[in-house]
């Protein structure tokens, strides 16, 4: 999901119909530029080289989404004959995260097994949370904001699950609600994490568009490859 605004103007997009590197392309009605969907960047036309801002979104089962967002508005297309049908669940994908010139991919089966991953993407400390029961995925920066004054200098946290299944940080033992990225008990109660966007993709497709990406294998993905000279989506933290 991308922010459609470019230089203060909101663009209207459609499906361009062709594929670029075996992935969808868009076109905008305003300039007729062609855009790469995985990059969120214009690859042809007046806006070539322009990158949209990727914003957090989730692809989860409907009950999982509804539990977290009970007031959700649903787009209902009465022309869709398959409305209400279900698709088979697949696990052969990666959770892809791009921050500035760096990128990382986390295989879903591994992330689902670990449930909590503490990692770094470039200079950015990140946490990847996966609930294998609900298939909910969340990615946050591990640099809490709104830290209570009496909690001390906690500029970065690392996470784990305790015996009760709660997510706690190593630094203070505070309990976190990872659906909201907020500390709900302990010295850091009230602190929040910035959610960062991710995409789900086949590993080969992610590597096509982000060949400089690291692949997480359980203890870090290793040194990043050199980034390609291509336009990248603007996913920098605010």
Biotite code that builds the C-alpha atoms (Angstrom):
import biotite.structure as struc

atoms = struc.array([
    struc.Atom([0.000, 0.000, 0.000], chain_id="A", res_id=1, res_name="UNK", atom_name="CA", element="C"),
    struc.Atom([1.359, 3.395, -1.014], chain_id="A", res_id=2, res_name="UNK", atom_name="CA", element="C"),
    struc.Atom([0.566, 7.038, -0.350], chain_id="A", res_id=3, res_name="UNK", atom_name="CA", element="C"),
    struc.Atom([-0.761, 8.443, -3.663], chain_id="A", res_id=4, res_name="UNK", atom_name="CA", element="C"),
    struc.Atom([0.456, 11.983, -3.035], chain_id="A", res_id=5, res_name="UNK", atom_name="CA", element="C"),
    struc.Atom([3.321, 13.395, -5.099], chain_id="A", res_id=6, res_name="UNK", atom_name="CA", element="C"),
    struc.Atom([4.456, 16.977, -4.475], chain_id="A", res_id=7, res_name="UNK", atom_name="CA", element="C"),
    struc.Atom([1.173, 17.772, -2.753], chain_id="A", res_id=8, res_name="UNK", atom_name="CA", element="C"),
    struc.Atom([-1.018, 16.350, -5.523], chain_id="A", res_id=9, res_name="UNK", atom_name="CA", element="C"),
    struc.Atom([-3.036, 13.143, -5.098], chain_id="A", res_id=10, res_name="UNK", atom_name="CA", element="C"),
    struc.Atom([-2.679, 10.893, -8.133], chain_id="A", res_id=11, res_name="UNK", atom_name="CA", element="C"),
    struc.Atom([-5.278, 8.436, -9.426], chain_id="A", res_id=12, res_name="UNK", atom_name="CA", element="C"),
    struc.Atom([-3.904, 5.038, -10.455], chain_id="A", res_id=13, res_name="UNK", atom_name="CA", element="C"),
    struc.Atom([-5.057, 2.172, -12.617], chain_id="A", res_id=14, res_name="UNK", atom_name="CA", element="C"),
    struc.Atom([-3.724, -1.194, -13.726], chain_id="A", res_id=15, res_name="UNK", atom_name="CA", element="C"),
    struc.Atom([-1.429, -0.550, -16.678], chain_id="A", res_id=16, res_name="UNK", atom_name="CA", element="C"),
    struc.Atom([-1.904, -4.126, -17.903], chain_id="A", res_id=17, res_name="UNK", atom_name="CA", element="C"),
    struc.Atom([1.699, -5.007, -18.713], chain_id="A", res_id=18, res_name="UNK", atom_name="CA", element="C"),
    struc.Atom([4.267, -6.753, -16.524], chain_id="A", res_id=19, res_name="UNK", atom_name="CA", element="C"),
    struc.Atom([7.678, -5.451, -15.544], chain_id="A", res_id=20, res_name="UNK", atom_name="CA", element="C"),
    struc.Atom([10.051, -8.146, -14.275], chain_id="A", res_id=21, res_name="UNK", atom_name="CA", element="C"),
    struc.Atom([6.998, -10.428, -13.967], chain_id="A", res_id=22, res_name="UNK", atom_name="CA", element="C"),
    struc.Atom([5.228, -8.012, -11.626], chain_id="A", res_id=23, res_name="UNK", atom_name="CA", element="C"),
    struc.Atom([2.254, -5.675, -11.949], chain_id="A", res_id=24, res_name="UNK", atom_name="CA", element="C"),
    struc.Atom([2.583, -2.172, -13.320], chain_id="A", res_id=25, res_name="UNK", atom_name="CA", element="C"),
    struc.Atom([0.304, 0.808, -12.712], chain_id="A", res_id=26, res_name="UNK", atom_name="CA", element="C"),
    struc.Atom([-0.278, 4.004, -14.631], chain_id="A", res_id=27, res_name="UNK", atom_name="CA", element="C"),
    struc.Atom([-1.449, 7.294, -13.228], chain_id="A", res_id=28, res_name="UNK", atom_name="CA", element="C"),
    struc.Atom([-4.281, 9.140, -14.941], chain_id="A", res_id=29, res_name="UNK", atom_name="CA", element="C"),
    struc.Atom([-2.660, 12.519, -14.343], chain_id="A", res_id=30, res_name="UNK", atom_name="CA", element="C"),
    struc.Atom([0.643, 12.103, -16.222], chain_id="A", res_id=31, res_name="UNK", atom_name="CA", element="C"),
    struc.Atom([0.261, 8.616, -17.768], chain_id="A", res_id=32, res_name="UNK", atom_name="CA", element="C"),
    struc.Atom([3.536, 7.595, -16.189], chain_id="A", res_id=33, res_name="UNK", atom_name="CA", element="C"),
    struc.Atom([4.069, 3.843, -15.712], chain_id="A", res_id=34, res_name="UNK", atom_name="CA", element="C"),
    struc.Atom([4.864, 2.605, -12.211], chain_id="A", res_id=35, res_name="UNK", atom_name="CA", element="C"),
    struc.Atom([6.403, -0.582, -10.828], chain_id="A", res_id=36, res_name="UNK", atom_name="CA", element="C"),
    struc.Atom([4.164, -2.003, -8.112], chain_id="A", res_id=37, res_name="UNK", atom_name="CA", element="C"),
    struc.Atom([6.922, -3.678, -5.998], chain_id="A", res_id=38, res_name="UNK", atom_name="CA", element="C"),
    struc.Atom([9.088, -0.538, -6.039], chain_id="A", res_id=39, res_name="UNK", atom_name="CA", element="C"),
    struc.Atom([6.240, 1.944, -5.886], chain_id="A", res_id=40, res_name="UNK", atom_name="CA", element="C"),
    struc.Atom([8.328, 3.976, -8.327], chain_id="A", res_id=41, res_name="UNK", atom_name="CA", element="C"),
    struc.Atom([7.655, 5.439, -11.762], chain_id="A", res_id=42, res_name="UNK", atom_name="CA", element="C"),
    struc.Atom([9.728, 3.626, -14.394], chain_id="A", res_id=43, res_name="UNK", atom_name="CA", element="C"),
    struc.Atom([8.550, 5.480, -17.508], chain_id="A", res_id=44, res_name="UNK", atom_name="CA", element="C"),
    struc.Atom([6.954, 8.815, -18.315], chain_id="A", res_id=45, res_name="UNK", atom_name="CA", element="C"),
    struc.Atom([7.074, 12.346, -16.891], chain_id="A", res_id=46, res_name="UNK", atom_name="CA", element="C"),
    struc.Atom([7.395, 11.123, -13.293], chain_id="A", res_id=47, res_name="UNK", atom_name="CA", element="C"),
    struc.Atom([10.114, 8.539, -13.999], chain_id="A", res_id=48, res_name="UNK", atom_name="CA", element="C"),
    struc.Atom([12.289, 8.134, -10.891], chain_id="A", res_id=49, res_name="UNK", atom_name="CA", element="C"),
    struc.Atom([9.592, 9.372, -8.503], chain_id="A", res_id=50, res_name="UNK", atom_name="CA", element="C"),
    struc.Atom([8.952, 7.059, -5.539], chain_id="A", res_id=51, res_name="UNK", atom_name="CA", element="C"),
    struc.Atom([5.753, 6.821, -3.527], chain_id="A", res_id=52, res_name="UNK", atom_name="CA", element="C"),
    struc.Atom([5.851, 6.368, 0.249], chain_id="A", res_id=53, res_name="UNK", atom_name="CA", element="C"),
    struc.Atom([5.069, 2.812, 1.343], chain_id="A", res_id=54, res_name="UNK", atom_name="CA", element="C"),
    struc.Atom([2.687, 2.741, 4.311], chain_id="A", res_id=55, res_name="UNK", atom_name="CA", element="C"),
    struc.Atom([1.974, -0.123, 6.734], chain_id="A", res_id=56, res_name="UNK", atom_name="CA", element="C"),
    struc.Atom([-0.649, -2.648, 5.659], chain_id="A", res_id=57, res_name="UNK", atom_name="CA", element="C"),
    struc.Atom([-1.494, -6.242, 6.540], chain_id="A", res_id=58, res_name="UNK", atom_name="CA", element="C"),
    struc.Atom([-2.559, -9.331, 4.622], chain_id="A", res_id=59, res_name="UNK", atom_name="CA", element="C"),
    struc.Atom([-4.215, -11.488, 7.275], chain_id="A", res_id=60, res_name="UNK", atom_name="CA", element="C"),
    struc.Atom([-7.304, -13.681, 7.610], chain_id="A", res_id=61, res_name="UNK", atom_name="CA", element="C"),
    struc.Atom([-10.486, -11.632, 7.944], chain_id="A", res_id=62, res_name="UNK", atom_name="CA", element="C"),
    struc.Atom([-11.195, -12.715, 11.577], chain_id="A", res_id=63, res_name="UNK", atom_name="CA", element="C"),
    struc.Atom([-7.697, -11.563, 12.598], chain_id="A", res_id=64, res_name="UNK", atom_name="CA", element="C"),
    struc.Atom([-8.179, -8.151, 11.000], chain_id="A", res_id=65, res_name="UNK", atom_name="CA", element="C"),
    struc.Atom([-11.696, -7.734, 12.393], chain_id="A", res_id=66, res_name="UNK", atom_name="CA", element="C"),
    struc.Atom([-10.525, -8.593, 15.902], chain_id="A", res_id=67, res_name="UNK", atom_name="CA", element="C"),
    struc.Atom([-7.961, -5.763, 15.807], chain_id="A", res_id=68, res_name="UNK", atom_name="CA", element="C"),
    struc.Atom([-10.119, -3.340, 13.783], chain_id="A", res_id=69, res_name="UNK", atom_name="CA", element="C"),
    struc.Atom([-13.802, -3.992, 14.603], chain_id="A", res_id=70, res_name="UNK", atom_name="CA", element="C"),
    struc.Atom([-14.953, -0.712, 12.983], chain_id="A", res_id=71, res_name="UNK", atom_name="CA", element="C"),
    struc.Atom([-13.415, -1.499, 9.592], chain_id="A", res_id=72, res_name="UNK", atom_name="CA", element="C"),
    struc.Atom([-15.212, -0.286, 6.466], chain_id="A", res_id=73, res_name="UNK", atom_name="CA", element="C"),
    struc.Atom([-15.363, -3.000, 3.802], chain_id="A", res_id=74, res_name="UNK", atom_name="CA", element="C"),
    struc.Atom([-15.412, -2.442, 0.036], chain_id="A", res_id=75, res_name="UNK", atom_name="CA", element="C"),
    struc.Atom([-18.208, -4.649, -1.282], chain_id="A", res_id=76, res_name="UNK", atom_name="CA", element="C"),
    struc.Atom([-18.267, -5.270, -5.041], chain_id="A", res_id=77, res_name="UNK", atom_name="CA", element="C"),
    struc.Atom([-21.594, -6.861, -5.957], chain_id="A", res_id=78, res_name="UNK", atom_name="CA", element="C"),
    struc.Atom([-20.188, -7.729, -9.378], chain_id="A", res_id=79, res_name="UNK", atom_name="CA", element="C"),
    struc.Atom([-17.670, -10.153, -7.893], chain_id="A", res_id=80, res_name="UNK", atom_name="CA", element="C"),
    struc.Atom([-19.110, -13.682, -8.223], chain_id="A", res_id=81, res_name="UNK", atom_name="CA", element="C"),
    struc.Atom([-16.423, -15.107, -5.892], chain_id="A", res_id=82, res_name="UNK", atom_name="CA", element="C"),
    struc.Atom([-17.278, -12.833, -2.984], chain_id="A", res_id=83, res_name="UNK", atom_name="CA", element="C"),
    struc.Atom([-17.083, -14.756, 0.245], chain_id="A", res_id=84, res_name="UNK", atom_name="CA", element="C"),
    struc.Atom([-14.912, -17.512, -1.203], chain_id="A", res_id=85, res_name="UNK", atom_name="CA", element="C"),
    struc.Atom([-11.680, -18.510, 0.493], chain_id="A", res_id=86, res_name="UNK", atom_name="CA", element="C"),
    struc.Atom([-8.251, -19.198, -0.899], chain_id="A", res_id=87, res_name="UNK", atom_name="CA", element="C"),
    struc.Atom([-5.810, -21.822, 0.258], chain_id="A", res_id=88, res_name="UNK", atom_name="CA", element="C"),
    struc.Atom([-3.250, -20.638, 2.796], chain_id="A", res_id=89, res_name="UNK", atom_name="CA", element="C"),
    struc.Atom([0.333, -20.607, 1.607], chain_id="A", res_id=90, res_name="UNK", atom_name="CA", element="C"),
    struc.Atom([3.468, -20.224, 3.692], chain_id="A", res_id=91, res_name="UNK", atom_name="CA", element="C"),
    struc.Atom([6.114, -20.111, 0.953], chain_id="A", res_id=92, res_name="UNK", atom_name="CA", element="C"),
    struc.Atom([6.731, -16.377, 1.070], chain_id="A", res_id=93, res_name="UNK", atom_name="CA", element="C"),
    struc.Atom([9.055, -13.887, 2.703], chain_id="A", res_id=94, res_name="UNK", atom_name="CA", element="C"),
    struc.Atom([8.328, -10.804, 4.764], chain_id="A", res_id=95, res_name="UNK", atom_name="CA", element="C"),
    struc.Atom([10.218, -8.107, 2.869], chain_id="A", res_id=96, res_name="UNK", atom_name="CA", element="C"),
    struc.Atom([11.318, -4.845, 4.499], chain_id="A", res_id=97, res_name="UNK", atom_name="CA", element="C"),
    struc.Atom([13.157, -2.012, 2.738], chain_id="A", res_id=98, res_name="UNK", atom_name="CA", element="C"),
    struc.Atom([14.614, 0.901, 4.703], chain_id="A", res_id=99, res_name="UNK", atom_name="CA", element="C"),
    struc.Atom([16.542, 3.573, 2.821], chain_id="A", res_id=100, res_name="UNK", atom_name="CA", element="C"),
    struc.Atom([19.150, 1.755, 0.692], chain_id="A", res_id=101, res_name="UNK", atom_name="CA", element="C"),
    struc.Atom([18.955, -1.463, 2.732], chain_id="A", res_id=102, res_name="UNK", atom_name="CA", element="C"),
    struc.Atom([16.532, -4.383, 2.596], chain_id="A", res_id=103, res_name="UNK", atom_name="CA", element="C"),
    struc.Atom([15.923, -7.675, 4.373], chain_id="A", res_id=104, res_name="UNK", atom_name="CA", element="C"),
    struc.Atom([13.731, -10.723, 3.792], chain_id="A", res_id=105, res_name="UNK", atom_name="CA", element="C"),
    struc.Atom([12.380, -12.983, 6.541], chain_id="A", res_id=106, res_name="UNK", atom_name="CA", element="C"),
    struc.Atom([11.053, -16.408, 5.457], chain_id="A", res_id=107, res_name="UNK", atom_name="CA", element="C"),
    struc.Atom([7.561, -16.731, 6.885], chain_id="A", res_id=108, res_name="UNK", atom_name="CA", element="C"),
    struc.Atom([7.963, -20.357, 8.091], chain_id="A", res_id=109, res_name="UNK", atom_name="CA", element="C"),
    struc.Atom([11.049, -19.380, 10.107], chain_id="A", res_id=110, res_name="UNK", atom_name="CA", element="C"),
    struc.Atom([9.523, -16.153, 11.418], chain_id="A", res_id=111, res_name="UNK", atom_name="CA", element="C"),
    struc.Atom([6.348, -18.018, 12.353], chain_id="A", res_id=112, res_name="UNK", atom_name="CA", element="C"),
    struc.Atom([8.391, -20.581, 14.271], chain_id="A", res_id=113, res_name="UNK", atom_name="CA", element="C"),
    struc.Atom([10.488, -17.957, 16.103], chain_id="A", res_id=114, res_name="UNK", atom_name="CA", element="C"),
    struc.Atom([7.547, -15.571, 16.629], chain_id="A", res_id=115, res_name="UNK", atom_name="CA", element="C"),
    struc.Atom([9.925, -12.764, 17.660], chain_id="A", res_id=116, res_name="UNK", atom_name="CA", element="C"),
    struc.Atom([12.928, -11.605, 15.617], chain_id="A", res_id=117, res_name="UNK", atom_name="CA", element="C"),
    struc.Atom([15.331, -8.869, 16.689], chain_id="A", res_id=118, res_name="UNK", atom_name="CA", element="C"),
    struc.Atom([17.392, -7.701, 13.738], chain_id="A", res_id=119, res_name="UNK", atom_name="CA", element="C"),
    struc.Atom([19.027, -4.689, 12.099], chain_id="A", res_id=120, res_name="UNK", atom_name="CA", element="C"),
    struc.Atom([18.404, -3.390, 8.601], chain_id="A", res_id=121, res_name="UNK", atom_name="CA", element="C"),
    struc.Atom([21.281, -1.081, 7.866], chain_id="A", res_id=122, res_name="UNK", atom_name="CA", element="C"),
    struc.Atom([21.497, 1.180, 10.903], chain_id="A", res_id=123, res_name="UNK", atom_name="CA", element="C"),
    struc.Atom([17.878, 0.586, 11.892], chain_id="A", res_id=124, res_name="UNK", atom_name="CA", element="C"),
    struc.Atom([17.066, -1.880, 14.711], chain_id="A", res_id=125, res_name="UNK", atom_name="CA", element="C"),
    struc.Atom([13.850, -3.711, 13.845], chain_id="A", res_id=126, res_name="UNK", atom_name="CA", element="C"),
    struc.Atom([11.572, -6.278, 15.425], chain_id="A", res_id=127, res_name="UNK", atom_name="CA", element="C"),
    struc.Atom([9.454, -8.722, 13.432], chain_id="A", res_id=128, res_name="UNK", atom_name="CA", element="C"),
    struc.Atom([6.523, -10.311, 15.243], chain_id="A", res_id=129, res_name="UNK", atom_name="CA", element="C"),
    struc.Atom([4.495, -13.204, 13.834], chain_id="A", res_id=130, res_name="UNK", atom_name="CA", element="C"),
    struc.Atom([1.538, -14.901, 15.465], chain_id="A", res_id=131, res_name="UNK", atom_name="CA", element="C"),
    struc.Atom([1.289, -18.357, 13.833], chain_id="A", res_id=132, res_name="UNK", atom_name="CA", element="C"),
    struc.Atom([-2.266, -18.826, 15.127], chain_id="A", res_id=133, res_name="UNK", atom_name="CA", element="C"),
    struc.Atom([-3.724, -15.642, 13.629], chain_id="A", res_id=134, res_name="UNK", atom_name="CA", element="C"),
    struc.Atom([-1.014, -15.202, 10.932], chain_id="A", res_id=135, res_name="UNK", atom_name="CA", element="C"),
    struc.Atom([-0.694, -11.582, 12.034], chain_id="A", res_id=136, res_name="UNK", atom_name="CA", element="C"),
    struc.Atom([2.614, -9.931, 11.085], chain_id="A", res_id=137, res_name="UNK", atom_name="CA", element="C"),
    struc.Atom([3.935, -6.723, 12.573], chain_id="A", res_id=138, res_name="UNK", atom_name="CA", element="C"),
    struc.Atom([7.268, -4.959, 12.003], chain_id="A", res_id=139, res_name="UNK", atom_name="CA", element="C"),
    struc.Atom([8.470, -2.132, 14.233], chain_id="A", res_id=140, res_name="UNK", atom_name="CA", element="C"),
    struc.Atom([11.555, -0.069, 14.893], chain_id="A", res_id=141, res_name="UNK", atom_name="CA", element="C"),
    struc.Atom([13.064, -1.089, 18.235], chain_id="A", res_id=142, res_name="UNK", atom_name="CA", element="C"),
    struc.Atom([13.581, 2.532, 19.296], chain_id="A", res_id=143, res_name="UNK", atom_name="CA", element="C"),
    struc.Atom([10.711, 3.402, 21.656], chain_id="A", res_id=144, res_name="UNK", atom_name="CA", element="C"),
    struc.Atom([9.167, 6.860, 21.791], chain_id="A", res_id=145, res_name="UNK", atom_name="CA", element="C"),
    struc.Atom([7.231, 8.468, 24.644], chain_id="A", res_id=146, res_name="UNK", atom_name="CA", element="C"),
    struc.Atom([9.443, 6.691, 27.187], chain_id="A", res_id=147, res_name="UNK", atom_name="CA", element="C"),
    struc.Atom([8.456, 7.601, 30.759], chain_id="A", res_id=148, res_name="UNK", atom_name="CA", element="C"),
    struc.Atom([10.996, 9.891, 32.417], chain_id="A", res_id=149, res_name="UNK", atom_name="CA", element="C"),
    struc.Atom([11.533, 7.548, 35.368], chain_id="A", res_id=150, res_name="UNK", atom_name="CA", element="C"),
    struc.Atom([12.334, 4.619, 33.032], chain_id="A", res_id=151, res_name="UNK", atom_name="CA", element="C"),
    struc.Atom([15.821, 5.963, 32.362], chain_id="A", res_id=152, res_name="UNK", atom_name="CA", element="C"),
    struc.Atom([17.665, 6.128, 29.064], chain_id="A", res_id=153, res_name="UNK", atom_name="CA", element="C"),
    struc.Atom([16.169, 3.320, 26.984], chain_id="A", res_id=154, res_name="UNK", atom_name="CA", element="C"),
    struc.Atom([17.016, 4.162, 23.403], chain_id="A", res_id=155, res_name="UNK", atom_name="CA", element="C"),
    struc.Atom([16.743, 0.647, 21.997], chain_id="A", res_id=156, res_name="UNK", atom_name="CA", element="C"),
    struc.Atom([14.990, -2.507, 23.161], chain_id="A", res_id=157, res_name="UNK", atom_name="CA", element="C"),
    struc.Atom([15.149, -6.192, 22.296], chain_id="A", res_id=158, res_name="UNK", atom_name="CA", element="C"),
    struc.Atom([12.228, -8.555, 22.684], chain_id="A", res_id=159, res_name="UNK", atom_name="CA", element="C"),
    struc.Atom([11.402, -12.100, 23.685], chain_id="A", res_id=160, res_name="UNK", atom_name="CA", element="C"),
    struc.Atom([8.389, -14.111, 24.819], chain_id="A", res_id=161, res_name="UNK", atom_name="CA", element="C"),
    struc.Atom([8.217, -15.117, 28.465], chain_id="A", res_id=162, res_name="UNK", atom_name="CA", element="C"),
    struc.Atom([6.857, -18.387, 29.826], chain_id="A", res_id=163, res_name="UNK", atom_name="CA", element="C"),
    struc.Atom([3.356, -16.916, 29.848], chain_id="A", res_id=164, res_name="UNK", atom_name="CA", element="C"),
    struc.Atom([3.572, -16.135, 26.140], chain_id="A", res_id=165, res_name="UNK", atom_name="CA", element="C"),
    struc.Atom([3.792, -12.377, 26.703], chain_id="A", res_id=166, res_name="UNK", atom_name="CA", element="C"),
    struc.Atom([6.196, -10.197, 24.715], chain_id="A", res_id=167, res_name="UNK", atom_name="CA", element="C"),
    struc.Atom([8.648, -8.449, 27.030], chain_id="A", res_id=168, res_name="UNK", atom_name="CA", element="C"),
    struc.Atom([11.760, -6.376, 26.464], chain_id="A", res_id=169, res_name="UNK", atom_name="CA", element="C"),
    struc.Atom([15.131, -7.466, 27.840], chain_id="A", res_id=170, res_name="UNK", atom_name="CA", element="C"),
    struc.Atom([16.008, -4.012, 29.108], chain_id="A", res_id=171, res_name="UNK", atom_name="CA", element="C"),
    struc.Atom([13.163, -3.441, 31.590], chain_id="A", res_id=172, res_name="UNK", atom_name="CA", element="C"),
    struc.Atom([10.928, -6.508, 31.513], chain_id="A", res_id=173, res_name="UNK", atom_name="CA", element="C"),
    struc.Atom([7.980, -4.379, 30.386], chain_id="A", res_id=174, res_name="UNK", atom_name="CA", element="C"),
    struc.Atom([5.084, -6.191, 28.694], chain_id="A", res_id=175, res_name="UNK", atom_name="CA", element="C"),
    struc.Atom([4.172, -5.094, 25.154], chain_id="A", res_id=176, res_name="UNK", atom_name="CA", element="C"),
    struc.Atom([1.028, -5.309, 23.070], chain_id="A", res_id=177, res_name="UNK", atom_name="CA", element="C"),
    struc.Atom([2.557, -6.078, 19.676], chain_id="A", res_id=178, res_name="UNK", atom_name="CA", element="C"),
    struc.Atom([-0.708, -5.507, 17.823], chain_id="A", res_id=179, res_name="UNK", atom_name="CA", element="C"),
    struc.Atom([-0.303, -1.820, 18.717], chain_id="A", res_id=180, res_name="UNK", atom_name="CA", element="C"),
    struc.Atom([3.429, -1.620, 19.358], chain_id="A", res_id=181, res_name="UNK", atom_name="CA", element="C"),
    struc.Atom([2.825, -0.223, 22.845], chain_id="A", res_id=182, res_name="UNK", atom_name="CA", element="C"),
    struc.Atom([4.135, -1.103, 26.297], chain_id="A", res_id=183, res_name="UNK", atom_name="CA", element="C"),
    struc.Atom([1.151, -1.864, 28.533], chain_id="A", res_id=184, res_name="UNK", atom_name="CA", element="C"),
    struc.Atom([2.837, -2.886, 31.802], chain_id="A", res_id=185, res_name="UNK", atom_name="CA", element="C"),
    struc.Atom([6.156, -2.230, 33.504], chain_id="A", res_id=186, res_name="UNK", atom_name="CA", element="C"),
    struc.Atom([8.661, 0.645, 33.583], chain_id="A", res_id=187, res_name="UNK", atom_name="CA", element="C"),
    struc.Atom([8.081, 1.473, 29.893], chain_id="A", res_id=188, res_name="UNK", atom_name="CA", element="C"),
    struc.Atom([4.270, 1.564, 30.129], chain_id="A", res_id=189, res_name="UNK", atom_name="CA", element="C"),
    struc.Atom([3.060, 4.162, 27.651], chain_id="A", res_id=190, res_name="UNK", atom_name="CA", element="C"),
    struc.Atom([6.086, 3.882, 25.344], chain_id="A", res_id=191, res_name="UNK", atom_name="CA", element="C"),
    struc.Atom([5.305, 3.178, 21.699], chain_id="A", res_id=192, res_name="UNK", atom_name="CA", element="C"),
    struc.Atom([7.157, 1.789, 18.683], chain_id="A", res_id=193, res_name="UNK", atom_name="CA", element="C"),
    struc.Atom([6.975, 3.111, 15.145], chain_id="A", res_id=194, res_name="UNK", atom_name="CA", element="C"),
    struc.Atom([5.418, 0.574, 12.800], chain_id="A", res_id=195, res_name="UNK", atom_name="CA", element="C"),
    struc.Atom([7.244, 0.153, 9.519], chain_id="A", res_id=196, res_name="UNK", atom_name="CA", element="C"),
    struc.Atom([5.789, -1.258, 6.311], chain_id="A", res_id=197, res_name="UNK", atom_name="CA", element="C"),
    struc.Atom([6.518, -4.663, 4.852], chain_id="A", res_id=198, res_name="UNK", atom_name="CA", element="C"),
    struc.Atom([5.403, -6.642, 1.839], chain_id="A", res_id=199, res_name="UNK", atom_name="CA", element="C"),
    struc.Atom([4.822, -10.359, 1.404], chain_id="A", res_id=200, res_name="UNK", atom_name="CA", element="C"),
    struc.Atom([6.402, -11.869, -1.670], chain_id="A", res_id=201, res_name="UNK", atom_name="CA", element="C"),
    struc.Atom([7.830, -15.029, -3.141], chain_id="A", res_id=202, res_name="UNK", atom_name="CA", element="C"),
    struc.Atom([11.534, -15.101, -2.299], chain_id="A", res_id=203, res_name="UNK", atom_name="CA", element="C"),
    struc.Atom([12.590, -15.059, -5.955], chain_id="A", res_id=204, res_name="UNK", atom_name="CA", element="C"),
    struc.Atom([10.358, -12.067, -6.701], chain_id="A", res_id=205, res_name="UNK", atom_name="CA", element="C"),
    struc.Atom([11.690, -10.110, -3.731], chain_id="A", res_id=206, res_name="UNK", atom_name="CA", element="C"),
    struc.Atom([15.251, -10.866, -4.780], chain_id="A", res_id=207, res_name="UNK", atom_name="CA", element="C"),
    struc.Atom([14.495, -9.711, -8.341], chain_id="A", res_id=208, res_name="UNK", atom_name="CA", element="C"),
    struc.Atom([13.492, -6.252, -7.152], chain_id="A", res_id=209, res_name="UNK", atom_name="CA", element="C"),
    struc.Atom([15.777, -6.044, -4.109], chain_id="A", res_id=210, res_name="UNK", atom_name="CA", element="C"),
    struc.Atom([18.891, -8.049, -5.093], chain_id="A", res_id=211, res_name="UNK", atom_name="CA", element="C"),
    struc.Atom([20.898, -6.286, -2.387], chain_id="A", res_id=212, res_name="UNK", atom_name="CA", element="C"),
    struc.Atom([18.600, -7.700, 0.306], chain_id="A", res_id=213, res_name="UNK", atom_name="CA", element="C"),
    struc.Atom([19.832, -9.875, 3.152], chain_id="A", res_id=214, res_name="UNK", atom_name="CA", element="C"),
    struc.Atom([18.029, -13.140, 3.903], chain_id="A", res_id=215, res_name="UNK", atom_name="CA", element="C"),
    struc.Atom([17.400, -13.812, 7.575], chain_id="A", res_id=216, res_name="UNK", atom_name="CA", element="C"),
    struc.Atom([18.466, -17.323, 8.547], chain_id="A", res_id=217, res_name="UNK", atom_name="CA", element="C"),
    struc.Atom([17.982, -17.314, 12.306], chain_id="A", res_id=218, res_name="UNK", atom_name="CA", element="C"),
    struc.Atom([20.767, -15.139, 13.679], chain_id="A", res_id=219, res_name="UNK", atom_name="CA", element="C"),
    struc.Atom([20.894, -12.241, 11.224], chain_id="A", res_id=220, res_name="UNK", atom_name="CA", element="C"),
    struc.Atom([21.062, -12.020, 7.487], chain_id="A", res_id=221, res_name="UNK", atom_name="CA", element="C"),
    struc.Atom([24.740, -11.171, 7.176], chain_id="A", res_id=222, res_name="UNK", atom_name="CA", element="C"),
    struc.Atom([26.261, -8.174, 5.444], chain_id="A", res_id=223, res_name="UNK", atom_name="CA", element="C"),
    struc.Atom([24.052, -6.510, 2.819], chain_id="A", res_id=224, res_name="UNK", atom_name="CA", element="C"),
    struc.Atom([24.852, -6.712, -0.852], chain_id="A", res_id=225, res_name="UNK", atom_name="CA", element="C"),
    struc.Atom([25.619, -3.533, -2.751], chain_id="A", res_id=226, res_name="UNK", atom_name="CA", element="C"),
    struc.Atom([22.335, -1.794, -3.663], chain_id="A", res_id=227, res_name="UNK", atom_name="CA", element="C"),
    struc.Atom([21.455, -1.509, -7.349], chain_id="A", res_id=228, res_name="UNK", atom_name="CA", element="C"),
    struc.Atom([21.220, 1.888, -9.060], chain_id="A", res_id=229, res_name="UNK", atom_name="CA", element="C"),
    struc.Atom([17.427, 1.758, -9.221], chain_id="A", res_id=230, res_name="UNK", atom_name="CA", element="C"),
    struc.Atom([14.615, 3.888, -7.782], chain_id="A", res_id=231, res_name="UNK", atom_name="CA", element="C"),
    struc.Atom([13.447, 2.506, -4.453], chain_id="A", res_id=232, res_name="UNK", atom_name="CA", element="C"),
    struc.Atom([10.192, 3.076, -2.546], chain_id="A", res_id=233, res_name="UNK", atom_name="CA", element="C"),
    struc.Atom([10.407, 5.808, 0.097], chain_id="A", res_id=234, res_name="UNK", atom_name="CA", element="C"),
    struc.Atom([10.092, 3.763, 3.303], chain_id="A", res_id=235, res_name="UNK", atom_name="CA", element="C"),
    struc.Atom([12.246, 5.866, 5.562], chain_id="A", res_id=236, res_name="UNK", atom_name="CA", element="C"),
    struc.Atom([11.047, 6.194, 9.178], chain_id="A", res_id=237, res_name="UNK", atom_name="CA", element="C"),
    struc.Atom([9.291, 9.455, 9.970], chain_id="A", res_id=238, res_name="UNK", atom_name="CA", element="C"),
])
